[in-house]
Amino acid sequence: MNAFISLRDNIRRFVLSREMLFLKIWSGLVAFVGLMCIRSNFGHNKQISQIWVSIIIAIICAFFPMQGVSTVLVIVLLIDLIALSPQVAIVALGLLIAGYFVCAYFGSKNTYNMIAVPICYSFNAPFVVPLGAGLMSNINELASVVWGSVIAFFLHVIKDNTTAIVDETSEVSAISLIQEQMLTNRMFWFFIIAMVAMYVVVYMLRQSSINMSWMIANAAGVAVEFIIMLAGYLLTSQKSEIPGLIIGNLLVILVGLLLNYFVLDLDYSRIEKVQFEDDDYYYYVTAVPKIRIAEEDKEIKKI
C-alpha cells in the first residue's frame, strides 16, 4: 500500500514541478482529440479536416486555457457543419449560444463541459463528464453538463442522418430532426435523466460525511446511470446498445478510481472525533487525516 502512495506522491511532485508544461500538453491533447472526433464523425470540410491542419491547430491550442480550446473546437465544428448544411450549422450555433446563456444564468463557470460531453460521447463514455464534474465541481456545473448532453445528442442525430441531409430531394431539416428524433425520442430523455441523476448522486454522496465517500459516490453514480440507461434501451428495443453501455461504464469507473487515487488522500483508518465549544455553540467535528509517508532521511558520508 505504501508503494502505491509513494508512487502517487512522486507523480504529483513531478507534475507540479512542471505544471505549465503539463497544462500545455493537456490543452494540446484535448484539442487534438476533439479535432479527430470532428474529423471522424463529420469531416465534410476537406481543408480543415486534413491531419496536418489538425496538428497545427492542436499545437496553437496548447498555449490556450481550456475555455479557449473549447472555443477553437466550436469554431472548427461550425466550419465543418457549414460544409454539410448551413441550416445545421445555424441550429448548432443557436444551441451553443443558448447553452452559454443557460450556464451564465445558473452560474456555471466550466462551460467547456458543453464540448467535453460530445467528445466523450464519441467514445461511448459521455458519463465520464458528470462523474468528474460531480466529484470535482459544485452543483452549478450541472447546467453545462446537461446542455452539453443536448448538444452531444443533436450531433449524434445529425451524424446518423447525414445522407438524408445531403440529399436535395429529401425534406429532412435540422429543425425536423430535433422535433422527431430528439424531443419525441424517449431515449433522448432517458439520456438526459441519466446524466442529471448521475451528477446529483455523485455530488451529494461526495459531499456527505460517510467513509470512503468518493468511492461510494463513484459506484452509486454509475449504478444509477446504468439502471436508467438499461431501462431506456430495453423499453426502446435497442438491446444492441447494451454492450457499448457496459464498456463505457467500465471506463467511467476507471476514471473515478484514478481521480480518487490522485486527488483524494484521506486515511479513514485514523478518523478522530474532536469536540470543542465557544460562547455560542458546542462543536462535534470528525477529522479525517491525510495519508502521509515520512520521507527517508538519507545521510551521505564522503570518504
C-alpha positions in Angstrom: 0.0 0.0 0.0 2.8 2.4 0.9 4.4 1.7 -2.5 1.2 3.0 -4.3 1.0 6.1 -2.1 4.7 6.8 -2.6 4.3 6.4 -6.4 1.3 8.8 -6.3 3.2 11.4 -4.3 6.2 11.1 -6.7 3.9 11.6 -9.7 2.3 14.6 -8.0 5.6 16.3 -7.3 6.9 15.6 -10.8 3.7 17.1 -12.4 3.6 20.1 -10.0 7.3 20.9 -10.7 6.5 21.1 -14.4 2.9 22.4 -14.1 2.9 24.8 -17.0 4.4 22.2 -19.4 1.8 19.6 -18.4 -1.0 22.1 -18.8 0.2 22.9 -22.3 0.4 19.2 -23.2 -3.1 18.6 -21.8 -4.6 21.5 -23.7 -3.0 20.4 -26.9 -4.0 16.8 -26.4 -7.6 17.7 -25.7 -7.7 19.9 -28.8 -6.2 17.2 -31.0 -8.6 14.5 -29.7 -11.6 16.9 -30.2 -10.4 17.7 -33.8 -10.1 14.0 -34.5 -13.6 13.4 -33.2 -14.9 16.1 -35.6 -12.9 14.7 -38.4 -14.1 11.1 -37.9 -17.8 11.9 -37.2 -18.2 14.7 -39.9 -15.2 15.8 -41.9 -17.2 17.5 -44.6 -14.8 20.4 -45.0 -11.8 18.7 -46.6 -9.4 21.6 -46.0 -9.9 21.9 -42.2 -10.2 18.1 -41.8 -6.6 17.4 -43.0 -4.4 15.8 -40.4 -1.6 18.4 -40.7 -4.1 21.2 -40.2 -5.4 19.4 -37.0 -1.8 19.1 -35.7 -1.1 22.8 -36.3 -4.4 23.8 -34.5 -3.6 21.5 -31.6 -0.1 23.0 -31.2 -1.6 26.5 -31.2 -4.3 25.4 -28.6 -1.5 24.1 -26.3 -1.0 27.8 -25.3 -4.7 28.4 -24.6 -6.6 27.7 -21.4 -9.4 25.1 -21.6 -12.0 27.7 -22.3 -10.0 28.8 -25.3 -9.6 25.3 -26.5 -13.3 24.7 -26.4 -13.9 27.9 -28.4 -11.5 26.8 -31.1 -13.2 23.4 -31.3 -16.6 25.1 -31.6 -15.3 27.2 -34.5 -13.9 24.2 -36.3 -17.1 22.3 -35.8 -19.2 25.1 -37.2 -17.0 25.4 -40.2 -17.3 21.7 -40.8 -21.1 21.8 -40.4 -21.4 24.7 -42.8 -19.9 22.4 -45.5 -22.6 19.8 -44.6 -25.6 22.2 -44.4 -25.7 25.9 -43.4 -29.0 25.3 -41.6 -27.5 22.6 -39.4 -24.6 25.0 -38.6 -27.0 27.8 -37.7 -29.0 25.4 -35.4 -25.8 24.2 -33.8 -24.7 27.7 -33.2 -28.1 28.6 -31.7 -27.8 25.7 -29.3 -24.3 26.7 -28.3 -25.3 30.4 -27.7 -28.4 29.2 -25.7 -26.1 27.0 -23.7 -23.8 29.8 -22.8 -26.8 31.9 -21.6 -28.1 29.0 -19.5 -24.6 28.5 -17.9 -24.4 32.2 -17.2 -27.8 32.2 -15.6 -27.1 29.2 -13.3 -23.5 30.4 -12.5 -21.8 27.5 -14.3 -18.2 28.5 -15.0 -16.8 25.4 -16.7 -18.6 25.9 -20.0 -16.1 23.7 -21.7 -18.2 20.8 -20.3 -20.5 21.5 -23.3 -17.7 20.4 -25.6 -16.3 17.7 -23.3 -19.6 15.8 -23.3 -19.8 15.4 -27.2 -16.1 14.4 -27.2 -16.7 11.7 -24.6 -20.0 10.7 -26.4 -17.8 9.8 -29.5 -16.0 7.3 -27.3 -19.4 5.9 -26.0 -18.5 7.3 -22.5 -20.3 10.6 -22.0 -20.9 9.8 -18.3 -17.2 10.5 -17.6 -18.1 14.2 -17.6 -20.9 14.1 -14.9 -18.8 11.8 -12.8 -15.7 14.1 -12.9 -17.7 17.3 -12.6 -19.7 15.8 -9.7 -16.5 14.8 -7.8 -14.5 18.0 -8.6 -17.0 20.8 -9.1 -20.1 22.4 -7.4 -23.8 21.9 -8.2 -23.8 24.9 -10.6 -21.9 22.9 -13.2 -24.9 20.7 -13.7 -26.2 23.3 -16.3 -23.1 22.9 -18.5 -23.3 19.1 -18.3 -27.0 19.0 -19.2 -26.6 21.4 -22.1 -23.5 19.5 -23.3 -25.7 16.4 -23.3 -28.3 18.1 -25.5 -25.6 19.2 -28.0 -24.0 15.7 -28.0 -27.3 14.0 -28.8 -28.0 16.6 -31.5 -24.7 16.0 -33.2 -25.3 12.2 -32.9 -28.6 12.7 -34.7 -27.0 14.8 -37.4 -24.3 12.2 -38.0 -26.9 9.4 -38.3 -28.9 11.5 -40.8 -26.1 12.9 -42.9 -27.2 11.1 -46.1 -30.7 12.5 -45.8 -29.5 16.0 -45.1 -27.2 16.0 -48.2 -30.0 14.6 -50.4 -31.5 17.6 -52.1 -34.8 15.7 -52.7 -35.2 15.0 -49.0 -37.3 17.2 -46.8 -35.2 16.4 -43.7 -34.0 19.5 -41.9 -32.2 20.3 -38.6 -35.4 21.5 -37.1 -37.4 18.5 -38.1 -34.7 16.2 -36.7 -34.8 18.0 -33.4 -38.6 17.5 -33.3 -38.8 13.9 -34.5 -35.6 12.3 -33.2 -34.9 14.3 -30.1 -38.0 15.9 -28.4 -40.2 12.8 -29.3 -37.4 10.3 -28.8 -37.7 8.5 -25.4 -34.0 7.6 -25.5 -33.1 11.2 -25.5 -35.0 11.9 -22.3 -33.6 8.7 -20.7 -30.1 10.0 -21.6 -30.7 13.4 -20.1 -32.3 12.0 -16.9 -29.3 9.6 -16.5 -26.8 12.4 -16.8 -28.7 14.5 -14.3 -29.2 11.6 -11.9 -25.6 10.6 -12.0 -24.3 14.1 -11.4 -26.7 14.7 -8.5 -26.0 11.3 -6.8 -22.2 11.7 -7.2 -22.2 15.3 -5.9 -24.5 14.6 -2.9 -22.5 11.5 -1.8 -19.2 13.2 -2.4 -20.4 16.0 0.0 -21.6 13.6 2.6 -19.6 12.7 5.8 -19.6 8.9 5.2 -16.3 7.0 5.0 -14.9 6.4 1.5 -17.4 8.9 0.2 -15.7 9.4 -3.2 -15.6 5.6 -3.8 -19.2 5.2 -2.8 -20.2 8.2 -5.0 -18.4 6.7 -7.9 -20.1 3.3 -7.6 -23.6 4.7 -6.8 -23.4 7.2 -9.6 -22.5 4.5 -12.2 -25.2 2.2 -10.8 -27.9 4.8 -11.0 -26.9 5.8 -14.5 -26.6 2.2 -15.7 -30.1 1.3 -14.5 -31.7 4.3 -16.2 -29.9 3.7 -19.5 -30.5 0.0 -19.4 -34.2 0.6 -18.8 -34.2 3.1 -21.7 -32.6 0.6 -24.1 -34.9 -2.2 -23.1 -38.0 -0.1 -23.4 -37.0 1.3 -26.8 -35.9 -2.1 -28.1 -32.2 -1.1 -28.5 -30.6 -4.1 -26.9 -27.7 -3.9 -29.3 -26.5 -0.8 -27.5 -26.2 -2.6 -24.1 -22.6 -4.0 -24.7 -21.4 -0.5 -25.6 -23.1 0.8 -22.4 -21.2 -1.7 -20.3 -17.9 -0.9 -21.8 -18.5 2.8 -21.4 -19.4 2.3 -17.8 -16.2 0.3 -17.1 -14.3 3.3 -18.5 -16.2 5.7 -16.2 -15.4 3.5 -13.2 -11.7 3.6 -14.1 -11.7 7.4 -14.4 -13.4 7.6 -11.0 -10.8 5.3 -9.4 -8.0 7.4 -10.9 -9.5 10.6 -9.6 -9.8 9.1 -6.2 -6.2 7.9 -6.3 -4.6 11.1 -7.5 -6.8 13.8 -5.9 -8.1 12.4 -2.6 -5.6 11.1 0.0 -7.6 10.5 3.2 -6.8 7.8 5.7 -10.1 6.5 7.0 -8.4 4.1 9.4 -7.3 7.0 11.6 -10.5 9.0 12.0 -10.6 11.3 15.0 -13.6 12.8 16.8 -13.0 16.3 18.2 -15.2 18.3 20.5 -14.8 22.0 21.5 -17.0 24.9 22.4 -17.2 28.7 22.3 -19.6 31.2 23.8 -22.5 30.3 21.4 -22.0 26.7 20.2 -20.7 23.3 21.1 -18.9 21.7 18.2 -18.6 18.0 17.3 -16.0 17.6 14.5 -14.9 14.5 12.6 -11.3 14.8 11.4 -10.0 12.5 8.7 -6.2 12.8 8.4 -4.5 12.8 5.1 -2.2 10.0 4.1 1.4 10.9 4.6 4.5 8.8 4.3 7.6 10.1 6.1 10.4 10.7 3.7 13.6 8.8 4.4 16.4 10.9 5.8 19.4 9.8 3.9 22.8 10.6 5.2 25.6 10.7 2.7 29.1 10.1 4.0 32.1 11.2 2.0 35.2 9.0 2.3 
